[in-house]
Amino acid sequence: MKFKDIRALATVQGPARTPSERLSRRCYSVEDMRRLAAKRLPGSIYDYIEGGGEDEVSLRRNRSSFDDWSFLPKWGSVENLDLSSSLLGGPVSMPLTLAPTGGTRLFHPDGESAVARAAEEARVPYGLAHLSTTPMEQVSAAAPGLRRWFNIEPMADKAELQAVLDRAAAAGYEALLVNVDCRAIGHRERDYRNGFTAPPSIKLKTVVEGALHPRWALGFLAHDAIAFPNLDAEIPQGPLSSTPDMWRTLLAGSYEPTDWDDIRDLRARWNGPIILKGVVNPNDAVTAAEIGIDAIQVSNHGGRQLDHMAAPLDMLPDIVDRAEGRLEIIVDGGIRRGSDVIKAIALGADACSIGRPYLYGLAAAGQAGVAHVLKMFRAEMTRTMMLLGVSTIQELRLEGRDLIRHRNAPFARTSPAPEASHGLEEMGIPS
Ligand SMILES: Cc1cc2nc3c(=O)[nH]c(=O)nc-3n(C[C@H](O)[C@H](O)[C@H](O)COP(=O)(O)O)c2cc1C
């Protein structure tokens, strides 16, 4: 090469000026963001996000279920590619929502407000957890244009329930996300081994962890103490261990036995849409439709509750068929790529929801991190649709099952059998 050719190749990259520019140069996938979050957080806090119930079989299956499906792209032009659609009667810029996650300020001091602002900017809904660490009204004030949903348990104490519903309605929460997978709390053994508590108790191990993660420790110490301000119940002072007792303490009334009558009761009390979260059994989807529930979130709580609970994607085709379009279907669990969302929509879901991916973004870089995760999902969905040969979410839902194939599906001939016998008969072999 001549000197001028070499000089033409020489490039100098200036320093990144904003957090989002820095992330654009470092994080090309949710997996990159996960690695960054793992570096930023003390091990016990990271494990609280990452872990699942017992042997974590559901957790792993959530992820591997997406690998069982392959795309069958079709040839043809793709024009005016558009990811927008509607969900529960309102617009979404892409078929994605942010799932509720309790204790979010443990991961970054800006917590739920940062998540809400990023979701508002991306024009996707966010489900705020009952066990959030920011008051629901403060989240509303941080992101007034956000489509926000509120996550509760089917509580037996109706006075307590009504108080929460009134508060959520007054704070502008349009829909309820009702858990039906938390009758007991999953056995999250990583948390026991780590001695995890919320908030972290101050002992030698946590002091060492904090010293090794100074950015996290300073953020934690410089901001308000972790609390659960959406609960009206009296909460004891001090750290609560991540045992069933902790949640029982926090959600006192919710652990009384509840059943379908409590869901009917909720239906009568709440004017807006209701989403049942944690359904994997097609019979429950049918019952939900029959009693006027608007949507289900097919979910096994990200593998954190009943281990060996079916992976949501595995159950999706059955649920879609049994629901017969009577309710909307959101899927969560193991979604890490835009292509995962496209697979679920092709199988008949209306939208997908993510938990850990946005928490990685939050832990790594606050609001900019969540925004970057949403940006990556949008770019991956766009690219996947382009390569698959579909222009709109509507088209994907209509033609989806022709564009995707399970690895165990029997071979299905899509064109007529060829006339020729390939000479098999001449060889004495029936064709
Ligand atoms: C740290 C953490 C806290 C969670 N807290 C709640 C919660 O308070 N309520 C709830 O319904 N689901 C909760 N979930 C489950 C999520 O809403 C969602 O179902 C799950 O994270 C989806 O799986 P994914 O993390 O693989 O995306 C939590 C998940 C995580 C990771």
PDBQT file of the ligand as one rigid body, heavy atoms in Angstrom, charges set to zero:
ROOT
HETATM    1  C1  LIG A 501     -35.723  -8.749  39.936  1.00  0.00    +0.000 C 
HETATM    2  C2  LIG A 501     -37.092  -9.149  39.461  1.00  0.00    +0.000 A 
HETATM    3  C3  LIG A 501     -38.204  -8.746  40.219  1.00  0.00    +0.000 A 
HETATM    4  C4  LIG A 501     -39.487  -9.107  39.802  1.00  0.00    +0.000 A 
HETATM    5  N1  LIG A 501     -40.579  -8.649  40.509  1.00  0.00    +0.000 NA
HETATM    6  C5  LIG A 501     -41.831  -8.906  40.048  1.00  0.00    +0.000 A 
HETATM    7  C6  LIG A 501     -42.967  -8.350  40.699  1.00  0.00    +0.000 A 
HETATM    8  O1  LIG A 501     -42.863  -7.621  41.687  1.00  0.00    +0.000 OA
HETATM    9  N2  LIG A 501     -44.199  -8.667  40.198  1.00  0.00    +0.000 N 
HETATM   10  C7  LIG A 501     -44.354  -9.458  39.098  1.00  0.00    +0.000 A 
HETATM   11  O2  LIG A 501     -45.480  -9.718  38.658  1.00  0.00    +0.000 OA
HETATM   12  N3  LIG A 501     -43.290  -9.976  38.455  1.00  0.00    +0.000 NA
HETATM   13  C8  LIG A 501     -42.047  -9.709  38.889  1.00  0.00    +0.000 A 
HETATM   14  N4  LIG A 501     -40.967 -10.218  38.209  1.00  0.00    +0.000 N 
HETATM   15  C9  LIG A 501     -41.183 -11.013  36.990  1.00  0.00    +0.000 C 
HETATM   16  C10 LIG A 501     -41.281 -10.118  35.750  1.00  0.00    +0.000 C 
HETATM   17  O3  LIG A 501     -42.439  -9.325  35.787  1.00  0.00    +0.000 OA
HETATM   18  C11 LIG A 501     -41.330 -10.947  34.451  1.00  0.00    +0.000 C 
HETATM   19  O4  LIG A 501     -42.391 -11.863  34.511  1.00  0.00    +0.000 OA
HETATM   20  C12 LIG A 501     -40.023 -11.701  34.175  1.00  0.00    +0.000 C 
HETATM   21  O5  LIG A 501     -38.905 -10.960  34.608  1.00  0.00    +0.000 OA
HETATM   22  C13 LIG A 501     -39.915 -12.003  32.686  1.00  0.00    +0.000 C 
HETATM   23  O6  LIG A 501     -38.786 -12.773  32.408  1.00  0.00    +0.000 OA
HETATM   24  P1  LIG A 501     -37.374 -12.175  31.899  1.00  0.00    +0.000 P 
HETATM   25  O7  LIG A 501     -36.746 -11.563  33.126  1.00  0.00    +0.000 OA
HETATM   26  O8  LIG A 501     -36.655 -13.370  31.410  1.00  0.00    +0.000 OA
HETATM   27  O9  LIG A 501     -37.669 -11.149  30.854  1.00  0.00    +0.000 OA
HETATM   28  C14 LIG A 501     -39.671  -9.881  38.622  1.00  0.00    +0.000 A 
HETATM   29  C15 LIG A 501     -38.545 -10.266  37.873  1.00  0.00    +0.000 A 
HETATM   30  C16 LIG A 501     -37.271  -9.902  38.276  1.00  0.00    +0.000 A 
HETATM   31  C17 LIG A 501     -36.096 -10.300  37.428  1.00  0.00    +0.000 C 
ENDROOT
TORSDOF 0
